Amino acid sequence: MISTMKPFVHIMTSIIVLGTCASSHAGSVTATGFDKSATIDGLKTNVPQGATITDTSCETVGVPSGGDNKFRCTVTWD
């Protein structure tokens, strides 16, 4: 009986560990646009209801044609 319990215990432990890791992983979404605040506002609509936004960041991305720069923004949540 003990020899059949070991695999079961290992499998159950793995499921618990993986489930805990997945639930504590933060999510994020990234988009690019010409208007920084509009891009951030659009990203915020993708945050799951009840989640807390933990970070909002943007970087300037040059446009090859030499026109206005674009912004690549990311919103991260827990």
Secondary structure, 3 states (H helix, E strand, C coil): CHHHHHHHHHHHHHHHHHHHHHHHCCEEEEEEECCHHHHHHHHHCCCCCCCCEEEEEEEEECCCCCCCCEEEEEEEEC
